[in-house]
């Protein structure tokens, strides 16, 4: 069972905790954008550019679009989104 928890983070050259922090950070950023969109849908004059600006920034983040991690044994590049 432990192997299942470690396979994906290890394939990225990260520990379980490094992966946890990274994935949680991305989730938090996405949640903030979702909350802003909900508020904007009710009050169109609020957060008029917040979501589009932050979604573009999130999509442009190297860690999100082109994950390249090195570990001692190998280098892998993954394209995601």
Order of alpha helices (4+ residues) and beta strands (2+ residues): alpha-alpha-alpha-alpha-beta-beta
